């Protein structure tokens, strides 16, 4: 098994870590992912970036079903953050600690942090280990 995969497995199976630290798996060439990383840093998170050519194994290991996928995958305090989820929602997740696998914004809504083109409403979804999802928050765009 590759070294990065061991790290991913360890992060998913380990206990609580510093809540303000997130590891983000992304493509090296994705500008919107870089902008989201900046959004998270500006919101107080310490971000470790792991650039990968193929994110499919990361998403599979993290339990992200294809219909819930986006462009990057983050791991924080035992939770999965898929895509351009606003930092405020990640903070709320970490404070409330609901029994979910993580949060996602499927696809790449233009109004989400890192995309920053106003006008497109979107929803942040929570999801569980079976891939069931529910609305966590709504944004008007």
C-alpha positions in Angstrom: 0.0 0.0 0.0 1.4 3.4 -0.9 2.6 5.7 1.9 -0.1 8.4 1.3 -2.8 5.8 1.6 -1.5 4.7 5.0 -1.6 8.4 6.1 -5.2 8.7 4.8 -6.3 5.5 6.5 -4.7 6.7 9.7 -6.4 10.0 9.5 -9.8 8.4 9.0 -9.4 5.9 11.8 -7.6 8.0 14.4 -9.2 9.8 17.3 -9.7 13.5 17.6 -6.9 15.7 16.2 -6.5 19.5 16.5 -9.8 20.8 15.3 -8.2 23.6 13.4 -6.1 21.3 11.2 -7.3 19.9 7.9 -5.6 17.8 5.3 -6.8 18.5 1.8 -6.2 16.1 -1.1 -6.4 17.9 -4.4 -5.1 18.2 -7.9 -1.9 20.3 -8.2 -3.4 22.3 -11.1 -6.8 23.2 -9.7 -7.0 26.9 -9.0 -10.4 26.8 -7.3 -9.1 24.2 -4.9 -6.2 26.6 -4.0 -8.8 29.4 -3.5 -10.7 27.1 -1.1 -7.5 26.3 0.8 -7.0 30.1 1.1 -10.6 30.5 2.4 -10.0 27.9 5.0 -6.7 29.4 6.1 -8.2 32.9 6.3 -11.0 31.3 8.5 -8.4 30.0 11.0 -7.7 26.5 9.8 -4.2 25.1 9.5 -4.2 23.4 6.1 -1.9 20.6 4.9 -2.2 20.1 1.1 -1.5 16.8 -0.5 -1.4 17.0 -4.3 -2.6 13.9 -6.1 -3.0 13.1 -9.8 -5.8 10.7 -9.2 -8.2 11.5 -6.4 -10.6 8.5 -6.9 -8.8 6.3 -4.4 -8.8 9.1 -1.8 -12.5 9.6 -2.3 -13.2 5.8 -2.1 -11.2 5.4 1.1 -13.0 8.4 2.6 -16.4 6.9 1.8 -17.4 9.6 -0.7 -20.0 8.2 -3.2 -19.7 9.4 -6.8 -23.0 11.4 -6.5 -21.6 13.3 -3.5 -18.2 14.0 -5.0 -16.5 17.3 -5.8 -13.0 18.4 -6.8 -11.1 18.0 -3.5 -11.4 16.0 -0.3 -10.5 17.2 3.2 -10.1 15.3 6.4 -10.5 17.1 9.7 -11.0 15.6 13.2 -12.4 12.3 11.9 -14.7 14.0 9.4 -14.6 14.2 5.6 -15.1 17.6 3.9 -15.8 17.1 0.2 -15.6 20.1 -2.1 -16.1 23.8 -1.5 -17.8 23.6 1.9 -17.8 27.0 3.7 -15.5 27.2 6.7 -18.4 28.2 8.9 -20.1 24.9 8.2 -16.9 23.0 9.0 -16.6 24.9 12.3 -20.2 24.1 13.1 -19.7 20.4 12.3 -16.7 20.3 14.6 -18.6 22.1 17.4 -21.7 20.0 17.2 -20.0 16.6 16.4 -23.1 15.0 14.7 -23.0 11.3 13.9 -22.2 11.8 10.2 -19.3 10.9 8.0 -18.8 14.4 6.8 -20.1 17.3 4.7 -20.2 17.8 0.9 -21.2 20.2 -1.8 -21.6 17.9 -4.8 -20.2 19.3 -8.0 -18.8 22.8 -8.0 -21.5 25.5 -7.3 -20.3 28.8 -8.6 -21.2 30.7 -5.4 -19.3 28.4 -3.0 -16.1 29.5 -1.4 -13.2 29.2 -3.8 -15.5 29.6 -6.8 -16.7 33.0 -5.7 -19.1 33.9 -8.6 -22.3 35.1 -6.9 -25.8 34.1 -8.0 -26.0 30.3 -7.7 -27.8 28.9 -4.7 -26.4 25.7 -3.2 -26.8 23.3 -0.3 -24.2 21.8 2.0 -25.1 18.2 2.7 -24.1 15.9 5.5 -23.6 12.3 4.7 -23.2 9.0 6.6 -21.2 5.8 6.0 -24.1 4.4 3.9 -24.1 7.4 1.5 -27.4 8.8 2.9 -27.4 12.6 2.8 -29.4 15.4 4.4 -29.3 19.2 4.1 -26.9 20.7 6.6 -27.2 24.3 5.4 -28.5 26.4 2.5 -26.9 29.3 0.7 -29.0 31.7 -1.5 -26.1 32.4 -3.9 
